[in-house]
Amino acid sequence: LLNRRDTWFSLFASFVKKASMVMVFFTALFIIIPPLKNAILPIVFPGNTTILTTNAAVGLTHHYSANGNFMALALGASVWLYDSKKRAYWVRIIVTFVCLLMTLKRGPLMWCAAGLLVSYYVFNSDKKSSRLFKVIALLLSALILVNILSDFVPQVRQLMERFQTIDVDDGGITFLSGREVLYEAAWILFRQNPIWGVG
């Protein structure tokens, strides 16, 4: 029924890429032409004024967190379906990466990077000597690119500042933006009902 290349995962990745590229298109469009965001989003999401005041790229979603997830999905699917013979893939990957940075979301950025790194290791396991060098070169290139972009693009600078945010509370230092309170409460609930949970 399916040929060797069209496995269920390739078909799924192709669907995810096509669906999420719609979100990439609107994200890039709203970044390039900001007045369009103010004209279109109130019609799509009436009553949600938060999306109009944020500097983060919300795309065609109700919140920039959702858009960050779409950008991570689009980037992962685009890399998975990469074809070195087509230049359009590089353009798509670069535009999607920039849109992901513009969402200002740390989680999707970090999980996407981790997923791509693991995928690279899995699919290049037979090239152990050059694999480490390529990964280090890729990470360094990405860090340099993000550093350069942060000088020219305010959203990228804000993203980097969010990574550098340190909260000092009760003598402790955390990078969790207050989430440590939620984690502690969740741990207490888990210890009270470790097998059945609390619903």
LUMVORO-627674 format. One line per 4 residues: number of its first residue (from 0); their letters; for each residue x, y, z of N, C-alpha, C, CB. Coordinates in Angstrom, 1 decimal, always signed. Each point is the difference from the previous one (the first is absolute). Glycine has a CB too. Example, Ala and Ser with C-alpha at 12.3 -4.5 7.8 and 13.67 -1.06 7.14 Angstrom:
# LUMVORO-627674
0> AS> +13.2/-5.7/+7.8/-0.9/+1.2/+0.0/+0.9/+1.2/+0.0/-1.9/-1.2/+1.2 | +1.5/+2.3/-1.9/+0.9/+1.1/+0.0/-0.8/+1.1/+0.8/+1.2/-0.6/-2.2
# end
This chain:
# LUMVORO-627674
0> LLNR> +0.8/-1.2/+0.0/-0.8/+1.2/+0.0/+0.9/+1.3/+0.0/-1.8/-1.3/+1.2 | +2.8/+1.3/-0.4/+0.9/+1.2/+0.1/+1.4/-0.5/-0.5/-1.3/+1.0/+1.9 | +1.9/-0.1/-2.6/+1.4/-0.3/-0.4/+0.9/+0.2/+1.1/-0.5/+0.6/-2.4 | +1.8/-0.9/+2.2/+1.0/+0.0/+1.1/+0.1/+1.4/+0.6/+1.2/-1.9/-1.1
4> RDTW> -1.2/+2.9/+0.3/+0.2/+1.4/+0.6/-1.2/+0.5/+0.7/+1.5/+0.4/-1.9 | -2.7/-0.8/+1.5/-1.2/+0.6/+0.6/-0.5/-0.9/+1.2/-0.6/+1.0/-2.2 | +1.4/-1.0/+3.2/-0.5/-0.7/+1.2/-1.0/+0.8/+0.7/+2.2/-1.1/+0.3 | -2.9/+0.6/+0.7/-1.0/+0.7/+0.7/+0.6/+1.3/+0.7/-1.3/-2.1/+0.4
8> FSLF> +2.5/+2.0/+0.0/+0.6/+1.2/+0.7/+0.3/+1.1/-1.0/+1.0/-1.6/+1.8 | -0.5/+1.2/-3.0/+0.3/+1.0/-1.0/-1.3/+0.7/-0.4/+2.0/-1.3/-0.8 | -3.1/+0.5/+0.6/-1.3/+0.6/-0.3/-0.5/+0.9/+1.1/-0.5/-2.0/-1.4 | +0.7/+1.6/+2.7/-0.4/+0.8/+1.1/+0.8/+1.3/+0.0/-0.6/-2.0/+1.3
12> ASFV> +2.0/+1.9/-1.5/+0.8/+1.2/+0.1/-0.3/+0.9/-1.2/+1.8/-1.4/+1.1 | -2.2/+0.9/-2.2/-0.4/+0.8/-1.2/-1.2/+0.8/+0.4/+1.1/-1.6/-1.6 | -2.1/+0.9/+2.2/-1.3/+0.7/+0.4/+0.3/+1.1/+1.0/-1.2/-2.1/-0.4 | +2.0/+1.8/+1.4/+0.4/+1.0/+1.1/+0.7/+1.1/-0.7/+0.1/-1.8/+1.8
16> KKAS> +0.8/+1.6/-2.7/+0.7/+1.1/-0.6/-0.9/+0.9/-0.8/+2.0/-1.5/-0.2 | -2.9/+0.9/-0.6/-0.9/+0.8/-0.8/-1.0/+0.8/+0.9/+0.2/-1.7/-1.9 | -0.7/+1.1/+2.9/-1.0/+0.7/+0.9/+0.7/+1.1/+0.7/-1.3/-2.1/+0.2 | +2.5/+1.8/+0.4/+0.7/+1.0/+0.8/+0.6/+1.1/-0.9/+0.5/-1.7/+1.7
20> MVMV> -0.2/+1.4/-3.0/+0.5/+1.1/-0.8/-1.0/+1.1/-0.2/+1.5/-1.7/-1.1 | -2.7/+1.4/+1.2/-1.1/+1.1/-0.1/+0.3/+0.9/+1.2/-1.7/-1.5/-1.1 | +2.0/+1.0/+2.3/+0.2/+0.8/+1.1/+1.3/+0.8/-0.1/-1.2/-1.7/+1.4 | +2.2/+1.0/-2.0/+1.3/+0.7/-0.3/-0.3/+1.2/-1.0/+1.4/-2.1/+0.4
24> FFTA> -2.2/+1.9/-1.4/-0.3/+1.1/-0.9/-0.6/+1.2/+0.7/-0.3/-1.8/-1.8 | -0.7/+1.5/+2.6/-0.7/+1.2/+0.7/+1.0/+0.6/+1.0/-2.2/-1.1/-0.3 | +3.0/+0.3/+1.0/+0.9/+0.6/+0.9/+1.0/+0.9/-0.7/-0.2/-2.0/+1.5 | +0.8/+1.5/-2.6/+0.9/+0.8/-0.7/-0.7/+1.3/-0.6/+1.4/-2.1/-0.6
28> LFII> -2.6/+1.9/+0.1/-0.7/+1.1/-0.5/-0.3/+1.1/+1.0/-1.1/-1.6/-1.6 | +0.7/+1.2/+2.8/-0.2/+1.0/+1.1/+1.2/+0.6/+0.5/-2.0/-1.3/+0.6 | +3.2/+0.6/-0.7/+1.3/+0.6/+0.4/+0.4/+1.1/-1.0/+0.7/-2.2/+1.1 | -0.9/+1.8/-2.4/+0.4/+1.0/-1.0/-0.9/+1.2/-0.1/+1.0/-2.0/-1.3
32> IPPL> -2.4/+1.7/+1.4/-1.0/+1.1/-0.1/-0.8/+0.0/+1.3/-0.1/-0.3/-2.6 | +0.6/+0.9/+3.7/-0.7/+0.0/+1.2/-1.5/+0.5/+0.0/+2.2/+0.3/+1.0 | -2.5/+0.7/-1.8/-1.4/+0.4/+0.0/-1.0/-1.1/-0.4/+0.8/+2.3/-0.6 | -0.4/-3.2/-0.2/-0.9/-1.1/-0.4/-0.4/-0.8/+1.3/+1.1/-0.2/-2.3
36> KNAI> -0.2/+0.0/+3.2/-0.3/-0.7/+1.3/-1.1/+0.7/+0.7/+2.3/-0.8/+0.2 | -2.2/+2.1/-0.1/-1.1/+0.8/+0.6/-1.3/+0.0/-0.7/+1.8/+1.4/+0.9 | -1.8/-1.6/-2.2/-1.2/+0.0/-0.8/-0.6/-1.4/+0.0/+0.9/+1.8/-1.4 | -0.2/-2.9/+1.4/-0.5/-1.3/-0.2/-0.3/-0.7/+1.3/+1.3/-0.2/-2.1
40> LPIV> -0.4/+0.3/+3.1/-0.2/-0.8/+1.2/-1.3/+0.4/+0.8/+2.5/-0.2/+0.1 | -2.9/+1.4/+0.0/-1.2/+0.3/+0.7/-1.3/-0.6/-0.6/+1.0/+2.1/+0.7 | -0.9/-2.4/-2.0/-1.1/-0.6/-0.7/+0.0/-1.5/+0.3/+0.1/+1.7/-1.8 | +1.1/-2.3/+1.8/+0.1/-1.5/+0.3/-0.2/-0.3/+1.5/+1.6/-0.2/-2.0
44> FPGN> -1.0/+1.1/+2.8/-0.1/-0.2/+1.5/-0.6/+1.2/+0.6/+2.0/-1.6/+0.0 | -3.4/+1.8/-0.1/-0.6/+1.2/+0.6/+0.1/+0.0/+1.5/-1.5/+0.1/-1.9 | +1.9/+1.1/+2.5/+0.0/+0.1/+1.4/+1.4/-0.3/+0.6/-2.4/-0.5/+0.0 | +3.3/+0.0/-0.8/+1.3/-0.4/+0.5/+1.0/+1.2/-0.3/-0.4/-2.5/-0.3
48> TTIL> +0.5/+3.4/+1.2/+0.9/+1.2/-0.3/+1.4/-0.3/+0.4/-1.9/+1.5/+0.4 | +2.2/-2.5/+0.3/+1.4/-0.3/+0.4/+0.9/-0.3/-1.3/-0.8/-1.0/+2.2 | +0.2/+0.3/-3.2/+0.8/-0.3/-1.1/+0.4/+1.3/-0.9/-1.2/-2.2/+0.0 | +0.5/+3.3/+0.3/+0.3/+1.2/-0.8/+1.1/+0.8/+0.7/-2.3/+0.0/-0.9
52> TTNA> +2.5/-0.2/+2.2/+1.0/+0.8/+0.7/+1.3/-0.7/+0.2/-1.9/+1.1/+1.2 | +2.0/-2.4/-1.4/+1.3/-0.7/+0.2/+1.0/+0.2/-1.1/-1.3/-1.7/+1.3 | +2.5/+1.7/-1.0/+1.1/+0.1/-1.0/+0.3/-1.3/-0.6/+1.0/+1.9/+1.3 | -1.5/-3.0/-0.6/+0.3/-1.4/-0.6/-0.8/-0.2/-1.2/+0.5/-0.8/+2.3
56> AVGL> +0.0/+0.0/-3.2/-0.7/-0.4/-1.2/-1.1/-1.0/+0.3/+2.0/+0.5/-1.4 | -3.3/-0.1/+1.3/-1.1/-0.9/+0.3/-0.5/-0.7/-1.2/-0.6/+1.5/+1.9 | +0.9/-1.0/-3.1/-0.4/-0.7/-1.2/-1.5/+0.0/+0.0/+2.0/-1.4/-0.1 | -2.6/+0.4/-0.4/-1.5/-0.1/-0.1/-0.5/-0.9/+1.2/+0.1/+0.3/-2.6
60> THHY> +0.4/+0.0/+3.8/-0.5/-0.8/+1.2/-0.5/+1.0/+1.0/+1.7/-1.8/-0.5 | -2.2/+1.3/+1.6/-0.6/+0.8/+1.1/+1.1/+0.4/+1.0/-2.2/-1.1/-0.3 | +3.4/+0.5/+0.2/+1.1/+0.2/+1.0/+1.3/-0.4/-0.6/-1.6/-0.3/+1.9 | +2.6/+1.1/-1.6/+1.3/-0.3/-0.6/+0.6/-1.4/+0.5/+0.4/+2.5/-0.1
64> SANG> -0.9/-3.0/+1.2/+0.4/-1.4/+0.4/-0.4/-1.0/-1.1/-0.1/+0.6/+2.5 | -1.2/-0.5/-2.9/-0.5/-0.9/-1.0/+0.8/+0.1/-1.3/-2.3/+0.1/+1.0 | +2.6/+1.2/-1.4/+0.8/+0.2/-1.2/+1.4/-0.6/+0.1/-1.4/+2.1/-0.4 | +2.0/-2.0/+1.6/+1.3/-0.6/+0.2/+0.0/-1.5/-0.3/+0.5/+1.8/+1.7
68> NFMA> -1.6/-2.4/-1.2/-0.1/-1.5/-0.3/-0.1/-0.3/-1.5/-1.1/-0.3/+2.3 | +0.3/+1.1/-3.0/-0.2/-0.1/-1.4/+1.3/+0.2/-0.7/-2.3/+0.7/+0.1 | +3.1/+0.3/+0.3/+1.3/+0.2/-0.7/+1.0/-1.1/+0.3/-0.4/+2.4/+0.2 | +0.3/-3.0/+1.0/+0.9/-1.1/+0.3/-0.4/-1.3/-0.9/+0.4/+0.9/+2.4
72> LALG> -1.7/-1.1/-2.5/-0.4/-1.1/-0.8/+0.4/+0.2/-1.5/-2.0/-0.3/+1.6 | +1.8/+1.5/-2.1/+0.3/+0.3/-1.4/+1.5/-0.2/-0.2/-1.9/+1.7/-0.2 | +2.7/-1.2/+1.1/+1.5/-0.1/-0.1/+0.4/-1.5/+0.0/+0.3/+2.3/+1.1 | -0.8/-3.0/-0.1/+0.3/-1.5/+0.0/-0.4/-0.7/-1.2/-0.2/+0.1/+2.4
76> ASVW> -1.0/+0.1/-2.9/-0.5/-0.7/-1.2/+0.8/+0.4/-1.2/-2.3/-0.1/+1.0 | +2.7/+1.4/-1.1/+0.7/+0.5/-1.2/+1.4/-0.6/+0.0/-1.3/+2.1/+0.0 | +2.0/-2.2/+1.2/+1.3/-0.7/+0.0/-0.1/-1.4/-0.3/+0.7/+1.6/+1.7 | -1.8/-2.3/-1.2/-0.2/-1.4/-0.2/-0.1/-0.3/-1.5/-1.1/-0.3/+2.2
80> LYDS> +0.4/+1.1/-2.9/-0.3/-0.2/-1.4/+1.0/+0.8/-0.9/-2.4/-0.3/+0.5 | +3.5/+0.7/+0.0/+1.0/+0.8/-0.7/+0.5/-0.8/-1.3/+0.7/+1.1/+2.2 | -0.7/-0.3/-3.3/+0.5/-0.5/-1.3/+1.1/+0.9/-0.4/-2.2/-1.0/-0.6 | +3.5/+0.5/+0.6/+1.1/+0.9/-0.4/+0.0/+0.5/-1.4/+1.3/-1.2/+1.7
84> KKRA> -2.1/+0.6/-2.6/-0.1/+0.4/-1.4/-0.9/+1.2/-0.2/+0.4/-2.3/-0.6 | -1.2/+2.7/+1.6/-0.9/+1.1/-0.1/+0.4/+1.1/+0.9/-1.9/-1.6/-0.6 | +2.1/+2.8/+0.1/+0.4/+1.2/+0.8/-1.1/+0.5/+0.8/+1.6/+0.6/-1.7 | -2.9/-0.9/+1.3/-1.1/+0.5/+0.7/+0.0/-0.5/+1.4/-1.3/+0.2/-2.1
88> YWVR> +1.8/-1.4/+2.3/+0.1/-0.6/+1.4/+0.8/+0.9/+0.9/-0.3/-2.3/-1.0 | +1.4/+2.8/+0.5/+0.9/+0.8/+0.9/-0.8/+1.3/+0.3/+2.1/-1.0/-1.0 | -2.7/+1.6/+0.1/-0.8/+1.2/+0.2/-1.1/-0.3/+1.1/+0.5/+0.9/-2.4 | -1.2/-2.0/+2.2/-1.1/-0.3/+0.9/+0.6/-0.2/+1.4/-1.3/-1.1/-1.9
92> IIVT> +2.4/+0.4/+2.0/+0.6/-0.3/+1.4/+0.4/+1.3/+0.6/+0.7/-2.3/-0.8 | +0.0/+3.2/+0.1/+0.5/+1.2/+0.6/-1.2/+0.9/+0.4/+2.1/-0.2/-1.5 | -3.1/+0.3/+0.6/-1.2/+0.9/+0.4/-0.7/-0.6/+1.2/-0.2/+0.7/-2.4 | +0.1/-2.0/+2.5/-0.7/-0.6/+1.1/+0.8/+0.2/+1.3/-1.0/-1.7/-1.5
96> FVCL> +2.3/+1.6/+1.4/+0.9/+0.2/+1.2/-0.1/+1.4/+0.5/+1.5/-1.8/-0.9 | -1.5/+2.8/+0.0/-0.1/+1.4/+0.4/-1.4/+0.2/+0.6/+1.6/+0.7/-1.8 | -2.6/-1.3/+1.2/-1.4/+0.2/+0.6/+0.0/-0.7/+1.4/-1.1/+0.0/-2.3 | +1.7/-1.1/+2.5/+0.1/-0.6/+1.3/+0.7/+0.9/+1.0/+0.0/-2.3/-1.0
100> LMTL> +1.1/+2.9/+0.6/+0.7/+1.0/+0.9/-1.0/+1.1/+0.4/+2.2/-0.6/-1.0 | -3.0/+1.1/+0.0/-0.8/+1.2/+0.2/-1.2/-0.3/+1.0/+0.6/+0.8/-2.3 | -0.9/-2.1/+2.5/-1.1/-0.3/+1.0/+0.5/+0.3/+1.4/-0.9/-1.7/-1.6 | +2.2/+1.8/+1.8/+0.6/+0.2/+1.4/-0.3/-1.1/+0.9/-0.3/+2.4/-0.3
104> KRGP> +0.0/-3.6/-0.2/-0.3/-1.2/+0.9/+1.3/-0.8/+0.2/-2.4/+0.0/-0.8 | +2.8/-0.2/+2.0/+1.1/-0.8/+0.4/-0.2/-1.5/-0.2/+0.7/+1.8/+1.6 | -1.9/-2.2/-1.1/-0.3/-1.5/+0.0/+0.1/-0.6/-1.4/-1.4/+0.4/+2.0 | +0.5/+0.1/-3.0/+0.1/-0.5/-1.3/+1.3/+0.1/-0.7/-2.3/+0.6/-0.2
108> LMWC> +3.1/+0.5/+0.5/+1.3/+0.1/-0.6/+0.9/-1.1/+0.5/-0.3/+2.5/-0.2 | +0.3/-2.7/+1.5/+0.9/-1.0/+0.6/-0.4/-1.4/-0.3/+0.4/+1.6/+1.9 | -1.7/-1.9/-1.9/-0.4/-1.4/-0.4/+0.2/-0.3/-1.4/-1.7/+0.1/+1.8 | +1.5/+0.9/-2.7/+0.3/-0.2/-1.4/+1.5/-0.2/-0.2/-2.0/+1.4/-0.6
112> AAGL> +2.8/-0.6/+1.2/+1.5/-0.2/-0.1/+0.4/-1.4/+0.5/+0.4/+2.4/+0.2 | -1.0/-2.8/+0.9/+0.4/-1.3/+0.6/-0.5/-1.2/-0.9/-0.2/+1.0/+2.3 | -1.0/-0.8/-2.9/-0.5/-1.0/-0.9/+0.8/-0.2/-1.3/-2.3/+0.5/+0.9 | +2.7/+0.7/-1.4/+0.8/-0.1/-1.2/+1.4/-0.5/+0.3/-1.2/+1.9/-0.9
116> LVSY> +1.7/-1.6/+2.0/+1.3/-0.6/+0.4/+0.0/-1.5/+0.2/+0.5/+2.1/+1.1 | -1.5/-2.6/-0.4/-0.2/-1.5/+0.1/-0.2/-0.6/-1.3/-1.0/+0.3/+2.3 | +0.2/+0.3/-3.2/-0.3/-0.6/-1.3/+1.3/+0.0/-0.8/-2.3/+0.9/+0.0 | +3.1/+0.1/+0.1/+1.3/+0.0/-0.7/+0.9/-1.2/+0.5/-0.2/+2.5/-0.3
120> YVFN> +0.3/-2.6/+1.6/+0.8/-1.1/+0.5/-0.6/-1.4/-0.5/+0.6/+1.4/+2.0 | -1.9/-1.6/-1.9/-0.6/-1.3/-0.4/+0.3/-0.3/-1.5/-1.8/+0.3/+1.7 | +1.6/+0.7/-2.6/+0.2/-0.3/-1.4/+1.4/+0.1/-0.5/-2.3/+0.9/-0.3 | +3.2/-0.5/+1.1/+1.4/+0.0/-0.4/+0.9/-0.8/+1.0/-0.3/+2.2/-1.0
124> SDKK> -0.3/-3.3/+1.5/+0.7/-0.8/+1.0/+1.2/-0.7/-0.6/-2.1/-0.3/+1.3 | +2.1/+0.1/-2.6/+1.1/-0.7/-0.6/+1.2/+0.9/-0.3/-1.6/-1.5/-1.0 | +1.5/+2.8/+1.2/+1.1/+1.0/-0.2/+0.4/+0.6/+1.3/-0.9/+0.5/-2.3 | +1.5/-1.4/+3.2/+0.3/+0.5/+1.3/+1.1/+1.0/+0.1/-0.8/-2.2/+0.8
128> SSRL> +1.8/+2.1/-1.7/+1.1/+1.0/+0.1/-0.4/+1.4/-0.4/+1.5/-1.9/-0.4 | -2.3/+2.0/-0.7/-0.3/+1.4/-0.4/-1.3/+0.5/+0.6/+1.2/-0.5/-2.1 | -2.0/-0.3/+2.7/-1.3/+0.4/+0.6/+0.2/+1.0/+1.1/-0.9/-2.2/-0.6 | +1.8/+2.0/+1.5/+0.2/+0.9/+1.1/+0.5/+1.4/-0.5/+0.5/-1.9/+1.5
132> FKVI> +0.4/+1.9/-2.5/+0.5/+1.2/-0.6/-1.2/+0.8/-0.6/+2.3/-1.1/-0.4 | -3.1/+0.4/-0.4/-1.2/+0.7/-0.6/-1.0/+0.6/+1.0/+0.3/-1.6/-2.0 | -0.5/+0.8/+3.0/-0.9/+0.5/+1.1/+0.5/+1.3/+0.6/-0.8/-2.4/+0.4 | +2.1/+2.3/+0.0/+0.6/+1.2/+0.7/+0.0/+1.2/-1.0/+1.5/-1.6/+1.4
136> ALLL> -1.1/+1.3/-2.6/+0.0/+1.1/-1.0/-1.4/+0.6/-0.2/+1.9/-1.1/-1.2 | -2.9/+0.2/+1.1/-1.4/+0.5/-0.1/-0.4/+0.8/+1.2/-0.5/-2.0/-1.4 | +0.8/+1.6/+2.6/-0.4/+0.7/+1.2/+0.7/+1.4/+0.1/-0.4/-2.2/+1.1 | +1.7/+2.2/-1.4/+0.7/+1.2/+0.0/-0.5/+1.0/-1.1/+2.0/-1.2/+0.9
140> SALI> -2.3/+0.7/-2.0/-0.6/+0.8/-1.1/-1.3/+0.6/+0.4/+1.2/-1.3/-1.7 | -2.0/+0.5/+2.3/-1.4/+0.5/+0.5/+0.2/+1.0/+1.1/-1.0/-2.2/-0.6 | +1.9/+2.0/+1.5/+0.2/+1.0/+1.1/+0.5/+1.3/-0.6/+0.5/-1.8/+1.6 | +0.4/+1.8/-2.6/+0.5/+1.2/-0.6/-1.1/+0.7/-0.8/+2.3/-1.1/-0.2
144> LVNI> -3.1/+0.3/-0.5/-1.1/+0.6/-0.8/-1.0/+0.7/+1.0/+0.3/-1.7/-1.8 | -0.6/+1.1/+2.9/-1.0/+0.5/+0.9/+0.6/+1.3/+0.6/-1.0/-2.3/+0.5 | +2.3/+2.3/-0.1/+0.6/+1.1/+0.6/+0.0/+1.2/-1.0/+1.5/-1.5/+1.3 | -1.2/+1.2/-2.6/+0.0/+1.1/-1.0/-1.4/+0.5/-0.2/+2.0/-1.0/-1.1
148> LSDF> -3.0/+0.1/+1.1/-1.4/+0.5/-0.2/-0.5/+0.8/+1.2/-0.4/-2.1/-1.4 | +0.9/+1.8/+2.6/-0.5/+0.7/+1.1/+0.4/+1.5/+0.0/+0.2/-2.1/+1.3 | +0.9/+2.4/-2.0/+0.4/+1.4/-0.2/-0.9/+0.8/-0.9/+2.3/-0.7/+0.4 | -3.0/+0.0/-1.3/-0.8/+0.7/-1.0/-1.5/-0.2/+0.1/+1.9/-0.2/-1.5
152> VPQV> -2.3/-0.9/+2.2/-1.4/-0.3/+0.1/-0.5/+0.0/+1.5/+0.2/-1.4/-2.1 | -1.0/+2.3/+2.5/-0.4/+0.2/+1.4/-0.6/-1.3/+0.6/-0.4/+2.4/-0.4 | -0.4/-3.1/-0.4/-0.6/-1.2/+0.6/+1.0/-1.1/+0.3/-2.0/+0.5/-1.3 | +3.1/-0.6/+0.5/+1.0/-1.0/+0.3/+0.8/+0.4/+1.3/+0.2/-0.6/-2.4
156> RQLM> +0.0/+1.9/+2.5/+0.7/+0.5/+1.3/-0.9/-0.3/+1.2/+1.1/+1.9/-1.3 | -2.4/-1.7/+1.2/-0.9/-0.3/+1.1/+0.0/-1.5/+0.3/-1.5/+1.9/-0.7 | +1.6/-2.7/-0.3/+0.1/-1.5/+0.3/+1.2/-0.3/+0.7/-1.2/-0.5/-2.1 | +2.4/+1.1/+1.7/+1.2/-0.2/+0.7/+0.0/+0.5/+1.5/+1.2/+0.1/-2.2
160> ERFQ> -1.9/+1.0/+2.4/-0.2/+0.6/+1.3/-0.8/-1.0/+0.9/+0.2/+2.4/-0.9 | -1.2/-3.0/+0.3/-0.8/-1.0/+0.8/+0.8/-1.1/+0.4/-2.0/+0.6/-1.3 | +3.0/-1.1/+0.5/+0.9/-1.1/+0.4/+0.9/+0.5/+1.2/-0.1/-1.0/-2.4 | +0.4/+2.3/+2.4/+0.9/+0.5/+1.0/-0.7/+0.5/+1.3/+1.5/+0.6/-1.9
164> TIDV> -2.8/-0.6/+1.9/-0.7/+0.4/+1.1/+0.3/-0.9/+1.2/-1.8/+1.0/-1.5 | +2.2/-0.4/+2.6/+0.2/-0.7/+1.3/-0.9/+0.6/+1.0/+2.4/-0.5/-0.6 | -3.2/-0.3/+1.3/-0.8/+0.4/+1.1/+0.7/-0.3/+1.3/-2.1/-0.4/-1.4 | +2.2/+1.3/+2.3/+0.5/-0.2/+1.3/-1.1/+0.1/+1.0/+2.3/+0.9/-0.7
168> DDGG> -2.6/-2.0/+1.4/-1.1/+0.0/+0.9/+0.4/-0.8/+1.2/-1.7/+0.3/-1.8 | +1.6/+0.2/+3.0/+0.3/-0.7/+1.3/+1.4/-0.5/-0.1/-2.4/-0.6/+0.3 | +3.4/+1.4/-0.8/+1.4/-0.4/-0.1/+0.3/-1.0/-1.0/+0.0/+0.4/+2.4 | -1.0/-0.9/-3.2/+0.3/-1.0/-1.1/+0.0/+0.7/-1.3/-1.1/-1.8/+1.4
172> ITFL> +1.8/+1.1/-2.4/+0.0/+0.5/-1.3/-0.6/-1.0/-0.9/+2.1/+1.3/+0.5 | -3.0/-0.8/-1.4/-0.7/-0.9/-1.0/-0.1/+0.6/-1.3/-1.2/-1.0/+1.9 | +1.1/+0.2/-3.0/-0.2/+0.4/-1.3/-1.4/-0.3/-0.4/+2.4/-0.3/-0.6 | -3.3/-0.1/+1.5/-1.3/-0.6/-0.3/-1.1/+1.0/+0.0/+0.8/-2.1/+1.0
176> SGRE> -0.6/+3.4/-0.9/-1.0/+1.0/+0.0/-1.2/-0.3/+0.9/+0.7/+0.5/-2.3 | -0.4/-1.0/+3.5/-1.1/-0.2/+1.0/-0.6/-1.4/-0.2/-0.5/+2.4/+0.0 | +0.9/-3.2/-0.9/-0.6/-1.3/-0.2/+0.4/-1.0/+1.1/-0.1/+0.4/-2.5 | +1.1/-0.1/+3.2/+0.5/-1.0/+1.0/-1.1/-0.2/+1.1/+2.4/+0.8/-0.4
180> VLYE> -3.2/+0.2/+0.6/-1.1/-0.1/+1.0/-1.0/-1.0/-0.5/+0.3/+2.4/+0.7 | -0.6/-2.4/-2.0/-0.9/-1.0/-0.6/+0.6/-1.4/+0.1/-1.0/+1.8/-1.5 | +2.3/-1.9/+1.2/+0.6/-1.3/+0.0/+0.0/-0.6/+1.4/+1.5/+0.7/-1.9 | -1.3/+0.2/+2.9/+0.0/-0.5/+1.4/-1.4/-0.5/+0.4/+1.9/+1.6/+0.5
184> AAWI> -2.9/-0.9/-0.9/-1.4/-0.4/+0.3/-0.3/-1.3/-0.7/-0.7/+2.5/+0.3 | +1.1/-2.6/-1.6/-0.3/-1.2/-0.7/+0.7/-1.2/+0.6/-0.2/+1.3/-2.1 | +1.4/-1.1/+2.6/+0.8/-1.1/+0.7/-0.7/-0.4/+1.3/+2.1/+0.8/-1.0 | -2.6/+0.1/+1.7/-0.8/-0.3/+1.3/-1.2/-0.8/-0.4/+0.8/+2.1/+1.1
188> LFRQ> -1.6/-1.7/-2.1/-1.2/-0.8/-0.4/+0.4/-1.4/-0.5/-1.1/+2.1/-0.6 | +2.2/-2.2/-0.1/+0.5/-1.3/-0.5/+0.3/-0.9/+1.2/+0.9/+1.0/-2.1 | -0.2/-0.5/+3.1/+0.4/-0.8/+1.2/-1.2/-0.4/+0.8/+2.2/+1.2/+0.1 | -3.3/-0.4/-0.1/-1.2/-0.4/+0.7/-0.8/-1.2/-0.7/-0.2/+2.4/+0.8
192> NPIW> +0.3/-2.4/-2.1/-0.7/-1.0/-0.8/+0.9/-0.5/-1.1/-2.3/+1.0/+0.6 | +3.3/-1.8/-0.3/+1.0/-0.3/-1.1/-0.5/-1.0/-1.0/+1.7/+0.5/+1.6 | -2.7/-1.3/-1.2/-0.4/-1.0/-1.0/-1.2/+0.4/-0.8/+0.8/-1.7/+1.5 | -1.9/+2.2/-0.8/-1.2/+0.3/-0.7/-0.1/+1.5/-0.4/-1.1/-1.8/+1.3
196> GVG> +1.9/+2.6/-0.8/-0.1/+1.5/-0.4/-1.2/+0.7/+0.7/+1.1/-0.6/-2.2 | -1.3/+1.8/+1.8/-1.1/+0.8/+0.6/-1.0/+0.4/-1.1/+1.6/+0.8/+1.7 | -1.6/-1.3/-2.8/-1.0/+0.3/-1.0/+0.5/+0.9/-1.1/-1.7/-0.3/+1.7
# end
